[in-house]
Amino acid sequence: MADGSSFYITTPIFYVNDVPHIGHAYTEVAADVIARWHRQAGEDTWSLTGTDEHGQKILRTATANGVTPQEWADKLVADAWVPLLETVDVANDDFIRTTEPRHEQNVQKFLQKLYDDGHIYTGEYEGYYCVGCEEYKQESELVAGTGEYEGQLVCAIHSKPVELLHEKNYFFRTSAFAERLLALYEERPDFVQPESARNEVLGWVRSGLADLSISRSTFDWGVKVPWDETHVVYVWFDALLNYITAVGYGQDDEEFARRWPAQHIVGKDILRFHAVIWPAMLMAAGLEVPRGVFGHGWLLVGGEKMSKSKLTGIAPEQITDVFGSDAFRYYFLSAISFGQDGSFSWEDLAARYQAELANGFGNLASRVIAMVTRYCEGVVPSAGALTEADLEISAIERRATEDSWAAIERLAVHEAIAAAWELVDALNGYLTAEEPWSLAKDPAKRERLETVLAVAYHGLGTLAVLLSPVLPKATAKLWTALGAPGTVQGQRIDRAHEATLGERVSALEALFPRVEVAE
């Protein structure tokens, strides 16, 4: 296993022009579950998230609300973005804001280096700009407007009109790195995941890279270009650098060497910036490229991507207030193959909550604890002679441990949960077959009863450890009820089947209580 090695994972930093929806929470939870798994495998893990606070979109939103951009950002971060992490139980190590001095100063250092080394030049640019995406658009990315926007070109993502801009800007020579980027994708086939995302990125680079306009002079909300204060740094160029400024770039070489490179988890709509432009920027600066870029799919509601502008966003607390944060985490990471689009529906969430969490895992935990309490006065029994069925449970514990860790190393979060769930199903089947409640009626079968309960108890302990990154609240309660030492988060997940458990159980409240869903 990867004992002692370093693992650094990031989410995108999110625009503070509005409040978060479940699409943002999905990214946060995915990165958090992967980070927790690595942390519990003994790795030196660092998890970063944060907010993107510069750019024209923030300036316009703040102005429309009668406040300064900084006041707007401060309020949104305090009232919405930091609370989101608590809502979905994210245990991040750092939270970076692009308005912090540690970021702004080191963005300027990075930019100055690229300028001094000849990677930046002055040029003129005319093109269609989408303020929602903060990006110049190719005509192929635009569609004809309808309704109030009829006769105008609109962004295919935001369905809002684009603006035709003509500016004298500074440009980054992105095109100079096309061959090196293609070599990177060739040498490291897993640099961009999943495969569909890799193919898309290869297509973009092979069709030719345009140089990137990296400054704006028509507004001043952003990091000043160090050699020309009439320009601010283009918001994307500024934002991508958060991944290195947060871990010491430009000010703490030791910390930077310890943490970098990072595994980036991003939505597929921002894949081009992360898998093409960002590694080119790093190559230009003589820095190591990221460990990898994983572009996950979209959450679809009613068949289309959630969007603030289309008012299809669902607030995470609408789900967690009813089902709890554990269910939110479990549902989105098990019901959707990580990397593909997934459809959200309340009916599916409610059905899976009942069948898989309440009846599957929760009921299993309650039954085992209750039977040890009832038949053994709460004292954890010792196993006697083991049958083939008992040994099969042990084999599944080991297999679930190994398979889930292997899946996490591939970033296949849904497969890791499925591997652990094989043990849930196996233990439920084992109890059904062995019928400890029947064994308890016959004193002559006392040894067999104790063996069955010992095997089930041990399997439940393995499950508590394996599922702790996904269900941190429920597994913490279960760990206490098992009478096991320390905390469940303190256990080695890559050796979950070897966890040291307890000698006496205590009462366990329902881990996933019945939920009444309004029609």
N, C-alpha and C positions, 0 to 999 in steps of 0.2 A: 504494500500500500504506500501511499504518498506521505508517510509520516515526516513532519518537520519541514516539508517543502512549502513554498509560498503560493498562495492563490488569491488573486485580486479580481473582483467582479464588479461591474458597474451597470446601472440602468442609464437610460438617457437622462439628461436634465430636462425638466419639463417647463414649458412656457407658463408664465404666471398671468397670462391675459384672462384666465377664467379658472373656475374650480375644477378639481379632478373628477373623472368618471371611471367606470369599472375597467375601461381599457388601460388607463394609467395604473390602476391598482393591480391589474393582471401582470403587467411588466414588473412592478415592484415585488409582488409575491413570488414570481418565477425566479428572479435573481436572489431573493431572500432564501428560498428553499434550497437552491443550489449552494449558496454560501453556508447555510447551516450544515448541510451534508459534509462539505469540505472541512468546516470548522470541527465537526465531531469526528472527522477522520484524522485529527491530529495535525492538520495543516495550518500554517501561519496565514490566516484568512483575513481579508479586508474587503468590506462591502461598502460601495459608495452610491449615493443618490444625491439629488439636489434640484436646483431650479435655474432656469435660463431667464435672465431678467432684462436683457438689452434688446435693442431692435425697434423697428418702426411700429410693429404691432402693439408692443407694450406702451410705447409713447402715445399712440392714438387712443388706446383703451383708457389709459390714465387721464389724458386730456378730456376725453368724453365724460369721465367721471369727476372732473373738477379737482384733481389732485396731481401731485408730481409723480413721475414714473417711480421714483424711489419709495414714496409713500404708498403707492399702489402695490408695489412688489412686497414691501414689508407687511402690509395688511394681508395679502393673499397667502404669503408664506406662513404667517402666524396663525391665520384663521382656517386655512384649507390644506396646504401642502404638508406641513409638519403633522397636523392631526391625522391625515390620511395614513401615515405610517403606523400610528397607534390603532387606527380602525381595523387594519388588516394584519396587525401584529408583526411588523417588519423590524428586525433587529440589525439595522444598518450601523456601520462603524463611523461613518462620516456623512455630513450633509453639506454640500458646497453650493454657494450662491455666487453667480457670476459678477455680482456687485461688490464682492469682498476684495479687500486689498491684496490678499494672497493670490487671488486669481488675476485681477487686472494688471498688477505690476509684472507678473510673470508671462502674461500674454504679450505684453510689450517687449519683454526680453526675447521671447521666441520670435516675434515678428521682426525685431531688429536684426537678429541673427540671419534670418532668411533674406532680409534686405541687403545686409552686408555681404552675404555669400552669392548675391546675384540671382536669387530665385524670384524676385519681385520687380516688376517694371510698371511704368505708367502707360495707360491706354484709354481709349474711349469705348463706351459700350452703349448700345441701344438695344432694348429688348423688352419683352412682356414680363412684368414683375407681379408676383402674387404676394401680397402682404401677409396673408394667412400662412403661407408656407415659408415666408421670408426667403424667396428663391426666384431667380429668373427662370422662366418657363420656355421650353421649346414649343413650337406651334402644335406638335403632335400631342402635347400634354394639355391642350386647351380644347374646349368644346363650345358650340354655339349656345348662347344664353337663351333662356325661356322666361316667360312671364315678364316681370318688371325689368329683367336684364336682356330682353329680346333685342337682337341686333348688335350685342356686345359679345366679346370673347370672354369666357369664364374659365376659372381653374377647374379641372376635372375632379379634384379632391374636395375643394371648398364650395364649388358652385357659385363663387363670387367673381365679379369682373376683375380682370387683371389691368395693370396700369402700364402704359408704354413710357419707359424711362430712357433718357439719354443723359449719360453722366461721364465725366472724366474721373477715372478711378485708378487704383493700384490693382495689379493683377498678379496672381501666383501662377508660376509656370507648371501647372498640373500636367500639361501635355508631355513635358520632358520625362515624366515618370511612367509612361504607358508600358514600355518594355519591362521595366523592373516590376511593375505591378503584375503583369501577366506571368512573369517568372515566379513571383511569390505565390500566385494562385496555383501554378503548376507544381511547385516544390512542396506546397502545403495544401493538399486538397481539402483539408478540414478548416482552413483559415476562414472561409465563409461557409456558414451552415444555415439552413439545411441545403440539400443539393439543388433544389429549385432556386434558392437565393444565389447560390454560387453561379449557376448557369446564367442568371440574369446579369450578374456583375460582369462575368466574362463577356457577355454580349455588349454591354455598355463600353467596356474598355476597348474591345476589338473594333468597334465601330468608330473609334476616334474620340480622344479627350480634348475638350476645349479648355483653355486657361480660365481660371476662376477669378471673377471680380471680387476683391477682398476688402474694399473700403466703400464708404458712402459719404457724401458731402452735403446731402440735402437736409440732414437732421443731425442732432448732436448727442442723442441718447445711446452711448456706447463707449467702448474703450478707445481713447485717443490713439491715432497712429503716431508712434513716438517721434518720427522725423517730420511729420506734417500734421499739426493739430487742427487743421481745417477739415480733416477726415476722421471718421470713426471706423473701427474695424467691423467688417461685415459680421453680422450676428452669428452665423454658422461657424465661421473661422474662429471666432472668439469662444463659442460654446464648446466645440470639440476639444479645445485645450483644457477644459475642466478635468479631464481624465488624468492629466499629468500634473496640473497645478495643485490638485488636491493631495497629491502624494509627494510633494516636495520639489517638483521641477523648478529650477532657478534659485532655490533657497535652502534645500536640505538634500544634498547629494546622497547621503547615507539612506535616508528614508525612501528616496526615489529608487535607488538600486535595490532596496529590499522589496518594494511593491511592484514596480513596473516590470513586465507588461501586463495588461489587463485583458480579461475576457469581457467583451461587451455584449449585453443583451439589449436589443433594440426592436422596435416595430419595423416591419418590412418596408413601410413607406419612407423611412429615413436610412435605408440601406446604402444608397449611393454615397451619401456623405461619410458614412462610417467605414465602408469597405473599399472605397476608391479614393476620395479626397483626403481622408484622415491618414491612411498609411502613406500617401504621397507627401503630406506635410511632414510626417515623422522622418521619412527618408531624406527629405530636404534638410532637415535639422540634424541629421546624423544620429537619430535615435532609433531604438528598436521598435518594430511595428507591433501592434497588439498581439496578444496570444490568440485571439480569434474574434470573429463577429458573428453573432447568431441573430438572424432576422426572424422573429416570431410572427405568426399570422395575426389577423384582425379578429376582434370580437364582433360578430354580426348580430344585430337585433332586427327582427323582421326582414332578414335577408340583405340588409345593407350595413356598411361600417358605421359605428357610432360616431356622432359628430356633434360638437357644441353648436355649430352654426345651423345644423338641421334639427337641433333640439331632440336628438335621439339618445343623448347621454343619460346613463343611469348612475346615480350617486352610489358609491360603495356602501354607505351606511344604510341605504334602503334594503340591502341584502343582509348586512351584518346585524342590524337591529332585530331582524327576525330570526335568522339562522345562526348567527355568531360568526366570529372571524375564522375559526377552524373550518367550518363548512364552506365558507367563501374560498379559502385556500385550497381545500381538497377538491371542490367542484371544478374550478377553472383549470386546475393542473392535472386532473385525472380524466375529465370529460372531453378535453381537447388534446389532440396529438400536438405536442409542443413543436411549433414551426409551421403549423397549418392554421387556416381560418377555422373559427368555431362559432356556432350559433348559440346564443343565450336565450333560454326561455325559463320563466318562473316555474312552469309545469315540470320541466326536466330537473331543475334544481330541487324542487320539493320531492320529486320521486326518488332521486338519488340520495337525498338526505335521509329519507325514510328507509330505503332498502339497504343502502351500503353503510351509512354511518350509524343510524339508530339501530336497525335490525342486524346489520352485519358485525361491525366492530364493537359498537356500544353494548349491544346485548351479550356478545361473547364475553366482554370484560365483566359485566354485571354477573353473569351466570357463574363464571369461574370463581370470582371473589365470594359470591354468595354460597357456593357449594363448599369451598374450603372453610368458610365460617360455620356453616351448618353441620357438616359431617366431620370436621376436624377441629372444631372449637377455635378456628382462626389460625391454627398452627400449620405452617406449610409442611405437607407430608413428604416423606422420602420415597423414591421409586424403588420398587422391588424388581423382580424379573421382568425384562422388557420383551414385548412381543414385536412382531413385524410392524404392526400399526404404530406402536410407540416409536420405533426406530425411524419409520417413515416421516413422522413429525419432526424429529431431530434433523433428518436429511433436508426437509423443506425449510427449516429454520436457517440452516447453513446456506442453502441455495438462494433463498430470498435475500439474505445478507449480501452474498457475493453478486447476485444479479442486479440488485438495486444500486449498489455502488458502481458497478460497471456501466449501468445505464446513466447515472449521474455524470460519470466521466465523459460520456458521449453527449451530454446535455439533453438526454431523452427523459425528461422529468416524468412524463406520463408512464413510461415503461418502468421507471423506478418504483412508482406508486403501485403499478400493476404487479410487480414482482413481490412487493410486501403484501399485497392483497391476496396473493395465492396462499399465504400463511393464514390470513383471516378465514378464508374459505375452507382450508384444510382443517383448521382447529374446530370450526363449526361442524364440519362433516365427521370429525373424530369423536366429538361429544355425542352427536346423534347416533353413531355406530356403537360406541362403548356404553352408552346409557348409565352414567355414574349414579343417577337417581334410582335406578333399579338395583345396581350393585350395592347401594347403601342399605337396602332392605334385607340383605343376606349377610350375617356376620361371617360366614365362611368365605365370603368374597372381599373381606376387608383389605387384604393386601393389594388385590387388583384395583379396588376403589382408590386407594392411596396412590398407586402408581399412575392411574389415569389422571387424577387431580394434579399430581406432581408434574406430569408431562404437559398438561394443559396450562398450568401455572407458569412453567418455564417458557412455553411458546408465547404466552401473553407478555412476559417480560421482554422477549426478543422483539415482539411487535411494538411495544411501547418505545423502544429505542429506535427501531426502523422508521416509525411514523412520526417521531418527534419533530423533524424539520417541517413536516406538512401540518401536523396537528399539535402545535406546541402546548396549547392550554389543556386539551383532553389528556395527552400523554403525561403531562406533569401531575394531573390529578390521579391518573392510573398508577404512576410510579409510587406516589405516596401510599395509595391503597395496597400496593403490592408489598409495602414494608421494605422496599429496596433502599440501599444506602445512597447518599449524595443526591444529585439531581439527574433527571433523565437526559438533560442536555449535556451533562458531564460525562456521559458514557461514550465509548468508542463505537461509532456506528458501523465501521468496517469490520467490527468483531461483535456485532449485536447479539449473535447467538451464544456468545461466551459471557454475557453480562452477569455480574454478581448480583443476585437477587436477595430477598429477605427471608425471615423466619416466621413472620406472623403478618397476616393481612389485617386491614382495617376497612371500615365501611366505605363504599364507593357510591356517590350520587350518580344519577344517570348522566352519562357523558354527552348524550345528544337527546335532550328531552323532546317530547312530542311538540310539534309546531302546528299551530292552526293557521293555515294560509287562507286569507280572505278571497272569496270568489270574485 
